[in-house]
Amino acid sequence: MAVETIAPDWEFDRFDDGSQKIHTEVQMKNYGKFLEEYTSQLKGIEDALDDSIGDVWDFTLDPIALKLLPYEQSNLLELIKTDNKVLNKVITVYAALCSEVKKLKHEAETKFYNGLLYYGEGVSDTSVVEGESQIQMGRFISFLQELSCFVSRCFEVVVNIVHQLAALYNSNKGATKVIESSGVHFQTVYEHLGELLVVLLTLDEIMENHGTLKDHWKMYKRLLKSVHHNPGKFSIPEEKLKPFEKLILKLEGQLLDGMILQACVEQRFDDPKEGISVAKNGAFAEEFFFNIRTIFTNVESKIGEPAEIDQRDKYAGVCSLFVLHFHIFRAVDKKLYKSLLDVCKKVPAVTLTANIIWFPDTFLIAKVPAAAKLMDKKSLQAIRAHRDAYLQQKAQTLTKDVQSYYVFVTSWMMKMEAILSKEQKSERLSEDLSSRCNVFVQGILYAYSIGTIIKTVMNLYMSMQRPMTKTSVKALCRLVELLKAVEHTFHRRSMVVADSVSHINQQLHSQALNAIAHAKKRVVSDKKYSEQRLDVLSSLVMAENALNGPSTRERRLVVSLALSVGTQMKTFKDEELLPLQLVLKKLDLISEVRERVKIQCDCSFLYWHRAVFPIYLDDVYEYAVDAARVHYMFSALRDSVPTMLYAKHMESCDQLLESYDQEIMDVFNEHLLDKLCKEIEKDLRLSVHTHLKLDDRNPFRVGMKDLAHFFSLKPIRFFNRFIHIKAYVTHYLDKTFYNLTTVALHDWATYSEMRNLATQRYGLTMTEPHLPSQTLEQGLDVLEIMRNIHMFVSRYLYNLNNQIFIEKASNNKHLNTINIRHIANSIRTHGTGIMNTTVNFTYQFLRKKFYIFSQFMYDEHIKSRLIKDIRFFRETKDQSDQKYPFERAEKFNRGIRKLGITPEGQSYLDQFRQLISQIGNAMGYVRMIRSGGLHCCSSAIRFVPDLEDIVNFEELVKEEGLSEETQKAASVLDSVLGDLTSNSAEGTEYFKMLVGVFAPEFRSAKNMHLRNFYMIVPPLTVNFVEHSISCKEKLNKKNKGGAAFTDDGFAMGVAYILKLLDQYLEFDSLHWFQAVRDKYMKEMKAVAKEQNVQSSNQDEKLLQTMNLTQKRLDIYLQEFELLHFSLSSARIFFRADKTAAEETQERKDKEGREAAKVEGSSDGSNPSEPASK
């Protein structure tokens, strides 16, 4: 039995061999290894995800944030537990009321202020639709109803606080005392009451300053009246309308008349049911006034000083309490009233919220008229004058303030970094914590002072409607940046701050507990017993209990209320009490350090002053060196977003956010991004085109702006987007360069150079556009030319030898050309049928042109001159060696100018020459069509091995007995091959057709006036040569308008018309080109002879003139020779070797031979017969 009882674990108890320990160590090692690997993996993932995540926290990217605010889980009844039941109840009541005030204040600040302030925002003035205002107000009514309930609740709380305080300080002799209250001052409760009154005051001020809300309210009431007269039209039951109208009237009376605070202080505080006397309670009146004075003394000493933290808000509270005191007790202390007004000299205005500014003097005069009458008017006017002076003085000192705060804040940031980065040593822990605590508090103080300057100055300018100077705007924007820098510093070091805060709190708790313990000892050591002493002891125990825990708002409230009781009867010596109060103040700040920083650095008021943003951006652009500060400004602009979520006048607050987002982005684009893009593009262009000597770009003379700083900025977070300046500019340049390259491909090299320069100079990663550096040569389409042949022949010049058309003039940097390959491409696209259509179009065009040609030849002036010239030549040809004299042609060319000149300076002969050139161009085009057709056919048929012997595919397929579809396909292939063979072999004689169709008409008797044409050719050639030389000379000039190097359309036209008139022999009989050659040779010999004579005289100038003359004669002769060759070439196309009579004879002979052949074949149709004979 005994053995059995020790059996279960006796063998393990005998001794420890250490194996378990070894096993544990191995497991621990493995676990450590796993953790290391896991950490490195996480680090890898983090690095891969984002290059900007480092040891510092980024404001804009935090996926998680650290909240330091301690949260109280015990309720007030649990916190306030002592054996003194009466004291417990008193403290509980005040603590509950103070907590209620804090909740109401928080609700007002987040929900009601913002809902009212943003009413009417987000709708542009231009796009307001009729009835939109009423709809907005309709959506807003429910919000106003909530506000009405909130205000009623505030009224109740104010009454309750007054009653609870009056019950404690009761001057009625017969009444039982709750606790001995002679030395007890619940200052905290009065401060909270002041805060609640300030909430009502703020609501009043918002309503007073809200013009839009009042206007919309009037419109809405008007709408209600029209609904009232005709409820059926709006499908609203009448019984519902009455109560709604009552509600509207109630809302207007309670909220919109700016009388919320007035109504609150004028409530009936004496309530017989409660059995509490307020107005006639002398002890309470005295206590009330004592607390106002105490709070005011604390405020007055600090307000306007560097160490000021929330004294302005408390000052507003004191003024409100003073008004409440006046309305309850109807007594005014003139001295305190004067002191309250005197503060206005230090602080002319207090910003209550956002853009709502409050003037204490106006408030006190309006709300306490009895006291205002006692003041002399001069001192009241002096306060107003002082406000103006304050604004002027602030405007002058702003720049100085900015500089000094710049130094303060940067040195504070350095301290913050230094203090938080050094390791804490255990022996110097308390010193370290104290210094950290002081640095944190200093940061909050700087934030408060900077925020106050910005808000006060901006709001004063706005409320007094004074214009701000640009310098002031820039200075204020710098202060906004500093404010955000403070916030970012706290945020960046939030890990270390979080760590320090809990330690600092513990240290402050222990200091407070030590002080309380000393006092407790003192109370306990005194053996005299009294109820008052018991209260003091209980309250000290309560404070100790509250301090033994986290530093939550509730616990700190309990401590301050408990100490209000615990400090009576000289429990604390003066030298002990001040440090304790200081410790508790620090505790207040440090416990809520993050919340305090957030509130002090909140820049949501900038929404109302966003007009400064464009000026700020211009400044950033001007001084690009510290471009990074734009992050702070965007962070400030982003602060308005959470407050906008409470806007209730739109269907969704997203509309307001969108309009704000759009507005800020438009300004940002206009004042920074677009300017930056244009400037960078301009800089790149000028750098690439330095050879053009455009502007003076010497940085020593014209200054230099280094815009590259903008590209080193991290992306800016705004709403749901990141604005990456570098990417934006890169995209802009890529897009611009791509688009401009597509428009003018020849500029590709310039743009690629600019791309490389952008990478080198600004570090921009540009995209390669992958555009071709040449164009695909498709040329003009035959169809296009055919439709616009009249335009084509006047805008293009023909070159006979290369068979090419060149554009006369173009707005681009290049001229279009059309050659056989283009035509062949077009024919391949549209099919060979287009060739005949084109010739048909050309025929139509020629008909119109020949009509003009005939009119010109019929003109009396021209006809008579030509007949005269023909007669002259016939009479003198024997004397002039059968040559038409050059002088005669020149005289004709000049003489025709006398008949008149067009506005462009052209004579009739110039226009006639152009007409002939156009006719020639049309013929050149027909020639090109034929060549293009042959080119197309030959390239298509190059796969057929032997053109002479093409097999018949259809027969072969039938022999093989293949399917019907295959046989069809084979027959189609045969017909295609047949077409191609005939087309490539023949090529239609289009020229012959165009000559054949017009020739009979030209040669008929009714067109006898055209027979003189051959005589006008010499003057025409003279005119053409002059024109051609002037065109060629323009090629070397800068302005190349009208320059050309070829115009063979003229030669082609002359050759064609001579053929139509059958006048080749008549023209040749003039021996015109021979006469021209003789004339120029003769002149050149004369010049050469003159040169020989002059060279001996050595007259330089004359020799130069001679050389120029020689050169000019050479050019003219050469030009005539070229024309002669072109004309000779063109004549070949029209069979110039034969006259019309010879051609007719040849055609008859040919027909006769073909007829004989046919007869011969029919006669010998039976060749076997003679053999049988």
Salt bridges, closest charged atoms under 4 A:
GLU46 OE1 - LYS43 NZ 3.75
ASP47 OD1 - LYS43 NZ 3.46
ASP58 OD2 - LYS714 NZ 3.52
ASP62 OD2 - HIS491 NE2 2.47
GLU72 OE1 - ARG555 NE 2.87
GLU100 OE2 - ARG153 NH2 2.59
GLU121 OE1 - ARG610 NH2 3.73
GLU146 OE1 - LYS111 NZ 2.21
GLU156 OE1 - ARG153 NH1 3.58
GLU180 OE2 - LYS177 NZ 3.67
GLU195 OE1 - LYS102 NZ 3.02
GLU195 OE1 - LYS105 NZ 3.69
GLU245 OE2 - HIS228 ND1 3.07
GLU252 OE1 - LYS221 NZ 2.95
GLU287 OE2 - HIS185 ND1 2.97
GLU308 OE2 - ARG312 NE 2.66
ASP342 OD2 - LYS338 NZ 3.98
ASP361 OD2 - ARG387 NH2 2.75
ASP388 OD2 - ARG466 NH2 3.53
ASP401 OD2 - LYS394 NZ 3.29
GLU417 OE2 - ARG492 NH2 3.22
GLU417 OE1 - ARG493 NH1 3.61
GLU431 OE1 - ARG428 NH2 3.16
GLU481 OE2 - ARG629 NH1 3.13
GLU487 OE1 - LYS484 NZ 2.46
ASP526 OD2 - ARG533 NH2 3.21
GLU544 OE1 - LYS520 NZ 2.66
GLU576 OE2 - ARG522 NH2 2.90
ASP588 OD1 - ARG556 NE 2.61
GLU592 OE2 - ARG553 NE 3.44
GLU592 OE2 - ARG556 NH2 2.75
GLU592 OE1 - ARG596 NE 3.87
ASP618 OD1 - HIS671 ND1 3.00
ASP618 OD1 - LYS675 NZ 3.05
ASP619 OD1 - LYS474 NZ 3.92
ASP619 OD2 - ARG629 NH2 3.03
ASP626 OD2 - ARG478 NH1 3.13
ASP626 OD1 - ARG629 NE 3.55
ASP639 OD2 - LYS484 NZ 2.50
GLU651 OE2 - ARG139 NH2 3.74
ASP661 OD1 - ARG721 NH1 2.63
GLU663 OE2 - ARG610 NE 2.85
GLU670 OE2 - HIS671 NE2 3.80
GLU681 OE2 - ARG685 NH2 2.90
ASP683 OD1 - ARG697 NH2 2.45
ASP683 OD2 - ARG761 NH1 2.71
ASP696 OD2 - ARG701 NE 2.76
ASP706 OD2 - HIS709 NE2 3.69
ASP747 OD1 - HIS746 NE2 3.89
ASP747 OD1 - LYS813 NZ 3.82
GLU777 OE1 - ARG821 NH2 2.32
GLU777 OE2 - HIS822 NE2 3.62
ASP781 OD2 - HIS830 NE2 2.75
GLU784 OE2 - ARG787 NH1 3.89
ASP869 OD1 - ARG888 NE 2.95
ASP881 OD2 - LYS883 NZ 3.58
GLU890 OE2 - ARG894 NH2 3.60
ASP910 OD2 - ARG897 NH1 3.87
ASP910 OD1 - ARG913 NH2 3.55
GLU954 OE2 - LYS958 NZ 3.80
GLU1001 OE2 - LYS1006 NZ 3.13
ASP1068 OD2 - ARG1131 NH2 2.77
ASP1078 OD2 - LYS883 NZ 2.28
GLU1083 OE2 - LYS1079 NZ 2.74
GLU1119 OE2 - LYS1032 NZ 3.04
GLU1121 OE2 - ARG1077 NH1 3.12
ASP1137 OD2 - LYS1138 NZ 3.93
GLU1143 OE2 - LYS1059 NZ 2.41
GLU1146 OE1 - ARG1135 NH2 3.52
GLU1146 OE1 - LYS1138 NZ 3.73
